[in-house]
Amino acid sequence: MLGYKLKRNQIDFFKTFGFILIEGLFLDKIEDIINSFEEVFEQQTKKQKRDPFNNERKCIPQFIDSHEYLASLIDDERIINIGECILGENFNYMGSDGNYYNSNTSWHSDGWGSNILHIKLAFYLDHLKQNKGCLKVLPGSHLIKDTYSKDLDLSFKKKNSYLNKLGAEVPGFSIETEPGDLIFFNHNLKHSSYGGGKNRRMFTINLSQRYPEENLRDLKDYINKGSRFWIDRAYGDIMINTASKKRMKHLVQVLENEEELKYHSMLARKKMKKPANG
């Protein structure tokens, strides 16, 4: 897949439906990717100051930042091409997370905005089929100005809505995947996963358009959401220390606007340590 470039029809498909599957895009690297995935989980679980896991999901933030090989995926021409074609030449790397899933994931969006486009690149490391843990999406639900998208969002946000009760029965498109495939989708897109087995492996890379000056407050707010993971910097040391000038172009805007994150992480730590009776 070296020399891979998105085609015009793929870009149009993404704009219309909000997602795209590229089969076998990283098949040449999948063995090293899986080995690195397991190494990070083994190393990071020993270092955690608190247990980030629960029965439903094991999640590690700054995931690819924690391993030199995984960090280098940001420099891969396939990732660069997707970022440049969808988001523009100066796109931002907006972080990553690594996960083991042990339960269903209900319908949700990862973001909800029209000013700045964010996309998630998802690497699923197991064989996933319809109703057996694969990603399920509602095509077109990313177009937040459309009545269809607005109505869906309102319904899913209601605690006991009809659509929430339907869960897996909501009609959508199931994206069956094999290790080595890549899915990327608009953060606004409604998606879920149902029926999978235990310890389903998946990690993501998040990218965004470069924020214009008038939207830097929104960027800071996005970065500050990382405080829930008790992190003081937006990126891990390996991601920064191994960065070339070419990679740094995709890191610099976040680095210049992360100064509030440490404070918010401190507040998050204090909140967790505070006795339940206040």
Phi and psi in degrees as a GROMACS rama.xvg file:
@    title "Ramachandran Plot"
@    xaxis  label "Phi"
@    yaxis  label "Psi"
@TYPE xy
-61.6965  141.531  LEU-2
83.1544  7.39205  GLY-3
-64.8539  137.683  TYR-4
-138.52  140.262  LYS-5
-61.5545  139.178  LEU-6
-91.9571  160.077  LYS-7
-57.1338  -41.2474  ARG-8
-67.9175  -30.0368  ASN-9
-69.5855  -41.4712  GLN-10
-63.3041  -42.5412  ILE-11
-63.7957  -40.3047  ASP-12
-60.6363  -45.4628  PHE-13
-60.793  -44.7394  PHE-14
-63.3759  -36.3525  LYS-15
-77.852  -46.3598  THR-16
-104.521  -16.6826  PHE-17
90.509  3.66589  GLY-18
-157.191  167.519  PHE-19
-158.34  143.354  ILE-20
-108.499  129.632  LEU-21
-117.329  104.65  ILE-22
-70.5189  133.804  GLU-23
66.8838  17.6058  GLY-24
-61.8267  -35.6106  LEU-25
-116.059  29.2875  PHE-26
-61.9915  -32.3079  LEU-27
-69.8187  -18.0539  ASP-28
-115.427  1.26424  LYS-29
-65.2185  -34.9736  ILE-30
-63.9821  -45.0075  GLU-31
-67.0665  -35.8721  ASP-32
-63.5998  -47.3947  ILE-33
-63.989  -43.7382  ILE-34
-60.8542  -41.0731  ASN-35
-67.951  -38.8263  SER-36
-55.5848  -48.7624  PHE-37
-66.2996  -36.4944  GLU-38
-62.9331  -43.2331  GLU-39
-63.7618  -44.516  VAL-40
-62.2826  -41.0622  PHE-41
-64.1211  -42.4159  GLU-42
-73.904  -46.3737  GLN-43
-72.691  -31.7923  GLN-44
-65.5294  -26.0916  THR-45
-77.4484  -22.7648  LYS-46
-94.9527  -12.3019  LYS-47
-61.066  132.221  GLN-48
-77.251  -20.0886  LYS-49
-142.741  159.414  ARG-50
-79.4888  112.293  ASP-51
-85.4748  5.84672  PRO-52
-103.15  157.787  PHE-53
-143.359  -176.174  ASN-54
-67.7158  -20.7182  ASN-55
-93.2593  -33.1381  GLU-56
-156.049  135.903  ARG-57
-106.621  122.426  LYS-58
-131.701  133.313  CYS-59
-121.375  119.513  ILE-60
-76.6744  169.819  PRO-61
48.9584  43.6676  GLN-62
-66.4987  -55.7662  PHE-63
-71.1657  -20.705  ILE-64
-66.2891  -15.7312  ASP-65
-91.8188  0.603638  SER-66
-146.699  128.108  HIS-67
-60.0397  -40.0119  GLU-68
-66.7346  -45.7888  TYR-69
-66.1114  -37.5746  LEU-70
-59.8007  -33.1776  ALA-71
-68.2712  -13.6712  SER-72
-60.5638  -29.2604  LEU-73
-61.2533  -26.7778  ILE-74
-91.1005  -7.92989  ASP-75
-64.795  135.558  ASP-76
-62.0803  -24.4695  GLU-77
-70.4224  -41.4705  ARG-78
-68.3158  -43.3687  ILE-79
-58.7131  -43.7058  ILE-80
-65.1551  -42.5473  ASN-81
-61.4818  -47.2447  ILE-82
-58.9141  -47.0097  GLY-83
-68.868  -39.2973  GLU-84
-69.7414  -35.838  CYS-85
-94.0406  -35.0812  ILE-86
-116.914  -16.7477  LEU-87
109.202  161.601  GLY-88
-58.9812  -36.6562  GLU-89
-100.523  39.8382  ASN-90
-61.5525  158.6  PHE-91
-101.662  140.898  ASN-92
-83.9455  124.144  TYR-93
-114.013  22.7724  MET-94
102.594  174.844  GLY-95
-151.751  165.781  SER-96
-148.493  149.655  ASP-97
-114.292  142.349  GLY-98
-141.756  144.126  ASN-99
-111.675  124.746  TYR-100
-106.515  136.538  TYR-101
-123.667  8.66458  ASN-102
-153.806  179.891  SER-103
-68.7346  155.216  ASN-104
-118.89  118.111  THR-105
-75.0586  169.997  SER-106
-63.8029  133.469  TRP-107
-165.965  168.861  HIS-108
-113.92  151.779  SER-109
-85.4084  -13.0255  ASP-110
-158.666  178.436  GLY-111
-160.559  86.5986  TRP-112
-163.192  160.245  GLY-113
-117.866  -10.6763  SER-114
-74.9675  -45.4301  ASN-115
-124.361  127.487  ILE-116
-82.3559  125.969  LEU-117
-116.131  140.35  HIS-118
-129.42  152.105  ILE-119
-115.068  128.267  LYS-120
-100.491  119.26  LEU-121
-113.516  123.795  ALA-122
-105.322  110.056  PHE-123
-97.1548  127.259  TYR-124
-104.793  13.5757  LEU-125
-131.274  166.145  ASP-126
-80.387  112.401  HIS-127
-120.301  131.562  LEU-128
-120.575  172.454  LYS-129
-58.1907  131.336  GLN-130
62.2177  16.1445  ASN-131
-134.744  45.7829  LYS-132
97.5047  -4.61  GLY-133
-75.1832  160.637  CYS-134
-67.4822  134.93  LEU-135
-121.312  133.273  LYS-136
-128.283  159.362  VAL-137
-108.69  95.6073  LEU-138
-55.112  135.444  PRO-139
87.9089  -8.82026  GLY-140
-72.8364  -4.90726  SER-141
-81.9498  -14.0685  HIS-142
-84.7745  83.3248  LEU-143
-68.6963  -12.1945  ILE-144
-88.2464  -9.33526  LYS-145
-80.8024  146.534  ASP-146
-59.1068  -41.6225  THR-147
-55.3868  -48.8146  TYR-148
-67.0364  -42.8119  SER-149
-61.2638  -45.4564  LYS-150
-64.6029  -40.4985  ASP-151
-60.7194  -46.4343  LEU-152
-62.2652  -43.572  ASP-153
-62.8312  -41.0564  LEU-154
-66.842  -45.5249  SER-155
-66.3983  -25.789  PHE-156
-79.6918  -14.7506  LYS-157
-79.1004  130.133  LYS-158
-54.8535  -46.7484  LYS-159
-114.758  36.8361  ASN-160
-66.9186  157.729  SER-161
-57.6005  -43.0408  TYR-162
-66.8467  -38.5786  LEU-163
-62.587  -38.8024  ASN-164
-67.4817  -32.3717  LYS-165
-66.5511  -38.4321  LEU-166
55.5345  -114.579  GLY-167
-65.5054  -18.1963  ALA-168
-82.8475  -7.72046  GLU-169
-61.853  124.006  VAL-170
-68.0457  124.747  PRO-171
-152.876  -169.068  GLY-172
-108.647  121.006  PHE-173
-90.1213  125.694  SER-174
-102.288  92.7536  ILE-175
-71.7726  138.596  GLU-176
-136.967  156.458  THR-177
-119.53  153.568  GLU-178
-55.2447  132.572  PRO-179
107.046  -19.2197  GLY-180
-75.8971  158.915  ASP-181
-131.383  131.3  LEU-182
-111.093  135.239  ILE-183
-130.98  145.438  PHE-184
-149.252  156.232  PHE-185
-65.5388  135.232  ASN-186
-57.8787  -26.1341  HIS-187
-73.8198  -18.6513  ASN-188
-63.7794  131.901  LEU-189
-73.5033  129.316  LYS-190
-148.887  164.364  HIS-191
-161.097  179.27  SER-192
-152.644  129.437  SER-193
-135.162  149.436  TYR-194
80.638  10.0176  GLY-195
-82.538  162.492  GLY-196
-82.0415  -170.53  GLY-197
-82.3027  155.567  LYS-198
57.5773  46.4663  ASN-199
-78.1785  128.815  ARG-200
-99.8093  135.097  ARG-201
-160.43  139.436  MET-202
-134.607  156.928  PHE-203
-127.372  154.116  THR-204
-124.748  124.923  ILE-205
-104.62  134.703  ASN-206
-129.522  156.493  LEU-207
-145.695  165.533  SER-208
-64.8431  155.418  GLN-209
-65.5585  133.204  ARG-210
-79.7319  130.207  TYR-211
-70.8843  162.219  PRO-212
-52.9353  -39.8604  GLU-213
-72.3674  -9.06131  GLU-214
-112.555  15.0845  ASN-215
-66.5122  -27.3692  LEU-216
-62.1533  -39.3303  ARG-217
-64.4775  -37.9702  ASP-218
-64.1726  -45.652  LEU-219
-60.0115  -40.9715  LYS-220
-64.3507  -38.6647  ASP-221
-63.3409  -47.2249  TYR-222
-60.6865  -40.4361  ILE-223
-65.4944  -18.457  ASN-224
-64.0856  -20.1542  LYS-225
-66.0605  -11.6385  GLY-226
-62.7611  -24.0172  SER-227
-65.8759  -17.0035  ARG-228
-97.5437  4.18398  PHE-229
62.7206  37.3859  TRP-230
-102.649  142.719  ILE-231
-98.5745  -16.4886  ASP-232
-126.376  150.524  ARG-233
-69.5155  -28.0231  ALA-234
-123.045  155.01  TYR-235
-78.3754  162.592  GLY-236
-60.1123  -41.2075  ASP-237
-63.3178  -41.1241  ILE-238
-58.7343  -41.8176  MET-239
-78.0635  -46.0487  ILE-240
-68.7548  -24.0217  ASN-241
-100.766  8.02343  THR-242
-76.3838  130.872  ALA-243
-83.0144  173.063  SER-244
-60.8858  -34.4789  LYS-245
-65.5609  -42.6187  LYS-246
-70.7313  -39.9871  ARG-247
-58.4703  -27.1481  MET-248
-57.5435  -29.4579  LYS-249
-95.6335  0.332848  HIS-250
-111.122  -25.409  LEU-251
-62.9923  -38.8959  VAL-252
-67.0763  -38.2211  GLN-253
-67.1339  -42.9719  VAL-254
-59.9733  -33.9208  LEU-255
-77.8301  -8.30108  GLU-256
-131.135  23.1337  ASN-257
-99.7961  7.78713  GLU-258
-64.0299  -21.3736  GLU-259
-86.3011  -15.1187  GLU-260
-61.3512  -42.5319  LEU-261
-59.6483  -41.385  LYS-262
-64.3357  -45.7752  TYR-263
-66.4937  -33.383  HIS-264
-66.5297  -38.1115  SER-265
-61.3409  -43.0427  MET-266
-63.1808  -39.1117  LEU-267
-64.9681  -39.2599  ALA-268
-64.1886  -44.83  ARG-269
-63.1559  -38.8487  LYS-270
-63.6166  -40.6827  LYS-271
-68.7442  -32.2299  MET-272
-84.0926  -15.2571  LYS-273
-68.9204  135.202  LYS-274
-57.2707  146.933  PRO-275
-61.1864  -28.9751  ALA-276
-85.5446  4.90145  ASN-277
